[in-house]
């Protein structure tokens, strides 16, 4: 699994700083209440904070690549609740294991009464992080729709030298992906994730490049997605705001208004 924010130093530094601040906040709460040294309080707080940070990396990656925002509202909220509980259980298990391994028994016994407060802090952090993730995703989709309405899109002609295959470097190897095997392409900042029936590939390339150079069977249905129309199983309404594409693999892709218009033009319906 690729954690794209680790590929940018600034993103990694910001993420670490967040959990340093959380650790200092926990220390400020614990230190006045329990007869322990500053070093012990910092160690306890750092374990609780950074173990939650580590768990949230996997949770947010699962939310990102799982594309859960394409479900209806009830299923979407159920998924977020499940992932919140998953994060809390794994965080508590990991942090307590590290505490037992790294801290003296005497310190652990003194700090046991603080566990309910730490759990409460963890719950609030998980809910806040996942809620902010959902809001950012929804705002991105709404902004995309507003752009579609305000500025009519002119479809440029496809490049005559269309791509037949795509090369992706993985470590010391180079994978060759036939264009016909591609199900869809998803934007990932300065990268794209290329999905095939077998696996997915991360490539440093722009969506615009693929939009202009892939064959006509590929349509940019959203700012973040290019879909192979041959992979579409059916099209459904999505929360009265747009369309959602159901692919043969079971994946669900949102289509913006202009993207759906382009798709209708290609499929001629």
N, C-alpha and C positions, 0 to 999 in steps of 0.2 A: 504494500500500500504506500502510495506516495503522499507525503505531507508537504504540500506546495509552499506553505508559509515558512518552512525550514530552508527553502531554497533561496530565500531573500533574507540577508542578515538583519535588516531593519525589523522585519516581522518577527523573527526569532527573539531579538533583543526586547521588543515591546512585550512579547508574550512572557518572557522571563521576568521583566520588571513588574508586570501585573501580579505575579505570584510572590515576588519579594515584598511588595506592598501588603499583600494579604498576610504573609508571614509576620511582618512587623505589627500589623493590626492585631493579630491573635496574641502576639507577645505582650502588647500593651494591655490586653484584657487579662491575660493569665498572670502576669508578673505581680501585680498588686494583691492578688487574691490568694496566692500560694507561697509558702516559704521555700522557694527554690532560687538558685542562682540565675543570673541573666543568661549565661551560656546554656543552662538546661532549658530555660523558657524558649530561647531562640531555637534550640535543637528540636524541641517538641513542635513548635510552630512551623518550622521549616519542613519537617516531615509531613505534617498535616496539609500544609499548603501545596508543596511540590508534588506530593502523591496525587492530590486532586487535579493539579495541572496536567500530570501525565495521563490520568484517566480521561480527562476532557479532550485531549488530543485525539484519542481513538473514537470517542463519542461523536465529536464534531466531524471527523473524517467519515464515519458511518452515515451521519445525517447528510453530509455533502454528496457522497457518492451513491447513497441510497435513493436520492431524489424524492424524499417523502412528501415534499410540498405539492406533488402532483395528485395526491389523493384528495378525497372530499374532506371537509373540515373535521368531521367526527373522527375519521381514521387518522387524519394528520395529528390531531391533539392526542389521540391514543398512543400514536407512535412516539411523540415527544414525552409523554408521561412514562412510557416504558423505558425510554433511554435515560430519563432522569433517575428512575429507580435503579437502572443498571449502573449508572455512574456512581450513585451513592453507595451501593453495595460493594462494588469493586474498590472504590476509594477507601471505605472503612476497613475492608479486609487488608488492603495494601498498606495503609498507614499504620494499623495496629501491628502488622507483621514487622514493619520497619522499626516501630517504637520498641517492641520486645527485643529485637536484635541489637539496636543501637544504644538504647538508654538503660541506665542502671535500674534495678528493681525498685530501689528506694524512691527514685524520682517518679517512676510509673505509678507507684502506690499513692504518692502525694497528688498526682495530676488526674487520677481516675475520676474524681468528682467533676472535672471540667469537660468530660467527654460529651454530655448532653449539649452543652453550649457549642462545642466544636461541631457536633453533628448539625445543629441548627444553622450555624454559619455555612456549613457545606451545602445544606439544602437550599439556602437563599442564593448562594453563589451559582449552583447548578441551574436553578430556575432562571436566574438573571441571565446567565450566559446563553442558555438555550433559547430563551425568549428574545434576546437581542439578535441571535442568529436568525430566528424566524422573521423578525421585523425587517432585518436587513435584506433577507431574501425576498420578502413580499414587496418591500419598497423598490427593489431592483426591477421586479416584474411590472409593478405599476408604472414606474418611470419609463420602462420600455414601451408600455402600451400608450402612454401619453405622447411619447415621441412618434409612435406610429400614427396617431390621430393628427398631430399638429403638422407633420411634414410628410406628404405623400412620397412614396418610394418609387423610384424609377429603376426597373430591373435592367442592369447592364448586360450586354450580350456576353455569353460565355467565351472564354479564351478558346480559340480553335485548337491549341496544343493542350488538350485536356490531360489530366493525370491518369495514368494507367496503373501505377503502383506508387507506394509511399515507403520510404526507408526510414527506420527508426533505430537509433543507436542505443543499445542496452548493454552497459558495461563495455566489454571488449568485443561484443558481437553487434552485427547489424541485421535487424529483422526487416524483411521485405513483405509489405502488406498489399495484396492485390486490392485495387479500389472496389471491386465488386464484393469483397468480403466485409466492407465497412457497413455497420448498421447505422451509427450516428457519431457525430463529433461534438464534444462539449468544450466550451471555452473555460480555461482555467488561468485567467490572468494573462501572463506572457506566454503561456503554454496552451496546448489543446490536449484533451484526452480522446483518443480514437478507440471506439468500441467495435469489436468484432464478435462473432458467435463464440469464439474460443477464449479470448482474453482482451484486455485493454492495454493501450500503449500511450505513454506520455511523450509528446513531441513539442519542441520549442518552435512554434510557428503561429502565425496569426489566423484568425477566423476568416479575415478578408481574403487571404491568399487562397484558402480552400474554397471559399465561396466563388471566387473568380476562375479557379482552375479545375474544379471537379466536374464530371459530366453532368448533363441536364437532369439525371435521375436524383441528384442531390439538391435539396432546397433548404435555404436558411429560414427555418420556421420561427426562430426566436433569436434575439441578440446573442444568446448563449448556446444555440443548438443548430447544427446542420444535420438533416435526416435523409437517409436513403429511402426514397418513396417506395421502393420494392420491399422494404422491411416493415411497412405500415400494415397492421392488421385491420384496424378500424379507427374512427374518429368520433369522439364524444364531446358533449358540452361540459364545461368546467365552471362550476359555481356561478353560472349566468354571466361570466365575464369574458369567456373565451373558449377555445377548443383545446382538447387534450388528445394527443396521438397515442394509441395503444399499438406497440410494436409486436412482431411475432415472438420476440424473446420475453415479452411481458413487461418490458420497460415502458414508462409513461412519460411523455414529453409535452410540455406546454407549447402551444403555438400562439404567438402574438397576433394581433389583428392583421398587420401587413404580411406577416409570415403565412397566415392561413390564406390570405388572398393570393399570395404567390403559389402556394400549394394547390389551390383550386385551379389556377391557371395552368400549372404543369399537368395535373390529373384530368383537367377538362371536365369539371362537374359544377 
